[in-house]
Amino acid sequence: MQQEKFTQEVSRRLRGLFGSSKLGFPIPPIERHRLEGFMQAGIFLGLSSKAELAQLMEDIHVDIFGKTIAERKAQAPLSWVFEEVDYSHYESPAYERTRQES
């Protein structure tokens, strides 16, 4: 039940962001980051996998834009808002990062 509820909420949020983007409205970074964090939490809690969420995002993107994410990126690379963020820098404790950067 929780997994289905989570998937429905991710779908609702993706449709909202993609729909706004299609209408030409800029997506606020905070909304994008909230969705990314929500999806990461679902992965962490075992409600979904990264592959399942990627497929859900792809399906919704095709439904709204009529093309795959890769096709849209190729046609308008500057309009793509869901860049992959590398958070590996934050996997070590802050006190260790501070020492390494000095």
MIDOSE-1310 file (N, C-alpha, C; in nm, 2 decimals, decimal comma, always signed):
residues 102
mqqe	+0,08/-0,12/+0,00/+0,00/+0,00/+0,00/+0,09/+0,13/+0,00; +0,19/+0,13/+0,09/+0,28/+0,25/+0,09/+0,35/+0,27/-0,04; +0,39/+0,16/-0,10/+0,46/+0,17/-0,23/+0,37/+0,23/-0,33; +0,25/+0,19/-0,34/+0,16/+0,24/-0,44/+0,13/+0,39/-0,41
kftq	+0,12/+0,43/-0,29/+0,09/+0,57/-0,25/+0,22/+0,65/-0,29; +0,34/+0,60/-0,26/+0,46/+0,67/-0,30/+0,47/+0,69/-0,45; +0,44/+0,59/-0,53/+0,45/+0,60/-0,67/+0,34/+0,70/-0,73; +0,23/+0,70/-0,67/+0,13/+0,80/-0,71/+0,17/+0,94/-0,68
evsr	+0,23/+0,96/-0,57/+0,28/+1,10/-0,54/+0,39/+1,14/-0,63; +0,49/+1,05/-0,66/+0,59/+1,08/-0,75/+0,54/+1,12/-0,88; +0,44/+1,04/-0,93/+0,38/+1,06/-1,06/+0,31/+1,20/-1,06; +0,24/+1,23/-0,95/+0,17/+1,36/-0,95/+0,27/+1,48/-0,95
rlrg	+0,38/+1,46/-0,88/+0,48/+1,57/-0,88/+0,55/+1,58/-1,02; +0,58/+1,47/-1,08/+0,65/+1,47/-1,21/+0,56/+1,53/-1,31; +0,43/+1,50/-1,31/+0,33/+1,55/-1,41/+0,32/+1,70/-1,39; +0,32/+1,75/-1,26/+0,32/+1,89/-1,24/+0,44/+1,96/-1,29
lfgs	+0,56/+1,91/-1,26/+0,68/+1,98/-1,31/+0,69/+1,97/-1,46; +0,67/+1,86/-1,52/+0,68/+1,84/-1,67/+0,57/+1,93/-1,74; +0,45/+1,93/-1,68/+0,34/+2,01/-1,74/+0,37/+2,15/-1,74; +0,43/+2,20/-1,62/+0,47/+2,34/-1,62/+0,58/+2,38/-1,72
sklg	+0,67/+2,28/-1,73/+0,78/+2,30/-1,82/+0,73/+2,31/-1,97; +0,63/+2,22/-2,00/+0,58/+2,22/-2,14/+0,50/+2,35/-2,17; +0,44/+2,41/-2,06/+0,37/+2,54/-2,08/+0,47/+2,66/-2,08; +0,60/+2,63/-2,06/+0,70/+2,74/-2,07/+0,73/+2,81/-1,94
fpip	+0,68/+2,75/-1,83/+0,71/+2,81/-1,70/+0,84/+2,75/-1,65; +0,93/+2,84/-1,60/+1,05/+2,79/-1,54/+1,03/+2,71/-1,41; +1,10/+2,60/-1,40/+1,08/+2,52/-1,28/+1,17/+2,57/-1,17; +1,12/+2,61/-1,06/+1,21/+2,66/-0,95/+1,30/+2,54/-0,90
pier	+1,43/+2,57/-0,88/+1,52/+2,47/-0,84/+1,48/+2,40/-0,71; +1,41/+2,48/-0,62/+1,37/+2,42/-0,49/+1,27/+2,31/-0,52; +1,18/+2,32/-0,61/+1,08/+2,22/-0,64/+1,14/+2,10/-0,70; +1,24/+2,12/-0,79/+1,31/+2,01/-0,85/+1,39/+1,93/-0,74
hrle	+1,45/+2,00/-0,65/+1,53/+1,94/-0,55/+1,44/+1,87/-0,45; +1,33/+1,92/-0,42/+1,23/+1,85/-0,33/+1,19/+1,72/-0,39; +1,16/+1,72/-0,52/+1,12/+1,60/-0,59/+1,24/+1,50/-0,59; +1,36/+1,54/-0,62/+1,47/+1,45/-0,62/+1,49/+1,39/-0,48
gfmq	+1,48/+1,47/-0,37/+1,50/+1,42/-0,24/+1,39/+1,33/-0,20; +1,26/+1,36/-0,24/+1,15/+1,27/-0,22/+1,18/+1,13/-0,28; +1,22/+1,13/-0,41/+1,25/+1,01/-0,48/+1,37/+0,93/-0,41; +1,47/+1,00/-0,37/+1,58/+0,94/-0,30/+1,53/+0,87/-0,17
agif	+1,44/+0,94/-0,10/+1,39/+0,89/+0,03/+1,31/+0,76/+0,00; +1,24/+0,76/-0,11/+1,16/+0,64/-0,15/+1,26/+0,52/-0,18; +1,37/+0,55/-0,24/+1,47/+0,45/-0,27/+1,53/+0,40/-0,14; +1,56/+0,49/-0,05/+1,62/+0,45/+0,08/+1,53/+0,36/+0,16
lgls	+1,40/+0,40/+0,16/+1,30/+0,32/+0,24/+1,26/+0,19/+0,17; +1,31/+0,17/+0,05/+1,27/+0,05/-0,02/+1,14/+0,05/-0,09; +1,08/+0,17/-0,11/+0,95/+0,18/-0,17/+0,96/+0,17/-0,32; +1,08/+0,19/-0,38/+1,10/+0,19/-0,52/+1,25/+0,18/-0,54
skae	+1,28/+0,14/-0,67/+1,43/+0,14/-0,70/+1,46/+0,26/-0,80; +1,58/+0,29/-0,81/+1,62/+0,39/-0,90/+1,58/+0,36/-1,04; +1,59/+0,24/-1,08/+1,55/+0,20/-1,22/+1,40/+0,22/-1,24; +1,32/+0,18/-1,14/+1,17/+0,19/-1,15/+1,13/+0,34/-1,16
laql	+1,20/+0,43/-1,08/+1,17/+0,57/-1,08/+1,21/+0,63/-1,21; +1,33/+0,59/-1,27/+1,37/+0,64/-1,40/+1,27/+0,60/-1,50; +1,22/+0,48/-1,50/+1,12/+0,44/-1,60/+0,99/+0,51/-1,58; +0,95/+0,54/-1,46/+0,83/+0,62/-1,44/+0,85/+0,76/-1,49
medi	+0,96/+0,82/-1,47/+0,99/+0,95/-1,52/+0,99/+0,95/-1,67; +1,05/+0,85/-1,73/+1,05/+0,84/-1,88/+0,91/+0,83/-1,93; +0,83/+0,74/-1,87/+0,69/+0,72/-1,92/+0,61/+0,85/-1,91; +0,62/+0,92/-1,80/+0,54/+1,04/-1,78/+0,59/+1,15/-1,88
hvdi	+0,72/+1,15/-1,90/+0,78/+1,25/-2,00/+0,73/+1,22/-2,14; +0,73/+1,10/-2,18/+0,67/+1,07/-2,31/+0,52/+1,10/-2,32; +0,45/+1,08/-2,21/+0,31/+1,11/-2,21/+0,28/+1,26/-2,23; +0,37/+1,34/-2,16/+0,35/+1,48/-2,16/+0,41/+1,55/-2,29
fgkt	+0,53/+1,51/-2,32/+0,60/+1,58/-2,43/+0,59/+1,50/-2,57; +0,55/+1,38/-2,56/+0,55/+1,30/-2,68/+0,68/+1,25/-2,73; +0,78/+1,26/-2,65/+0,92/+1,22/-2,69/+0,99/+1,18/-2,56; +1,10/+1,10/-2,58/+1,17/+1,05/-2,47/+1,26/+1,16/-2,41
iaer	+1,31/+1,14/-2,30/+1,40/+1,24/-2,23/+1,52/+1,26/-2,32; +1,58/+1,16/-2,37/+1,70/+1,17/-2,46/+1,67/+1,25/-2,58; +1,55/+1,23/-2,64/+1,52/+1,30/-2,76/+1,50/+1,45/-2,73; +1,44/+1,48/-2,62/+1,41/+1,62/-2,58/+1,55/+1,69/-2,55
kaqa	+1,63/+1,62/-2,48/+1,76/+1,67/-2,44/+1,84/+1,71/-2,57; +1,84/+1,62/-2,67/+1,91/+1,64/-2,79/+1,85/+1,76/-2,87; +1,72/+1,78/-2,87/+1,66/+1,89/-2,94/+1,67/+2,02/-2,87; +1,67/+2,02/-2,74/+1,68/+2,15/-2,66/+1,76/+2,13/-2,53
plsw	+1,89/+2,11/-2,54/+1,97/+2,08/-2,43/+1,96/+2,18/-2,31; +1,93/+2,31/-2,34/+1,92/+2,41/-2,24/+1,79/+2,40/-2,16; +1,69/+2,34/-2,22/+1,56/+2,34/-2,15/+1,55/+2,22/-2,05; +1,65/+2,13/-2,05/+1,64/+2,01/-1,96/+1,67/+2,05/-1,82
vfee	+1,58/+2,02/-1,73/+1,60/+2,07/-1,59/+1,64/+1,96/-1,49; +1,63/+1,83/-1,53/+1,66/+1,73/-1,43/+1,80/+1,67/-1,45; +1,90/+1,76/-1,42/+2,04/+1,71/-1,44/+2,07/+1,61/-1,33; +2,17/+1,53/-1,36/+2,21/+1,43/-1,26/+2,32/+1,50/-1,17
vdys	+2,29/+1,51/-1,04/+2,38/+1,57/-0,94/+2,46/+1,47/-0,87; +2,59/+1,50/-0,87/+2,69/+1,40/-0,80/+2,70/+1,45/-0,66; +2,64/+1,37/-0,57/+2,65/+1,40/-0,42/+2,76/+1,32/-0,35; +2,85/+1,25/-0,43/+2,95/+1,17/-0,37/+3,04/+1,24/-0,28
hyes	+3,06/+1,37/-0,30/+3,15/+1,46/-0,22/+3,10/+1,46/-0,07; +2,97/+1,44/-0,05/+2,91/+1,45/+0,08/+2,90/+1,31/+0,15; +2,95/+1,21/+0,09/+2,95/+1,08/+0,16/+3,04/+1,07/+0,28; +3,14/+1,15/+0,28/+3,23/+1,15/+0,40/+3,19/+1,25/+0,49
paye	+3,22/+1,24/+0,62/+3,18/+1,34/+0,72/+3,24/+1,47/+0,69; +3,17/+1,58/+0,73/+3,21/+1,72/+0,71/+3,35/+1,75/+0,76; +3,38/+1,69/+0,88/+3,51/+1,72/+0,94/+3,62/+1,66/+0,85; +3,60/+1,55/+0,79/+3,70/+1,49/+0,70/+3,71/+1,57/+0,57
rtrq	+3,60/+1,62/+0,52/+3,60/+1,70/+0,40/+3,68/+1,83/+0,42; +3,66/+1,89/+0,54/+3,73/+2,02/+0,57/+3,88/+2,00/+0,57; +3,92/+1,89/+0,63/+4,07/+1,86/+0,64/+4,12/+1,83/+0,50; +4,05/+1,76/+0,42/+4,10/+1,73/+0,28/+4,11/+1,85/+0,19
es	+4,02/+1,95/+0,21/+4,01/+2,07/+0,13/+4,12/+2,17/+0,17; +4,17/+2,16/+0,29/+4,27/+2,25/+0,34/+4,41/+2,23/+0,28
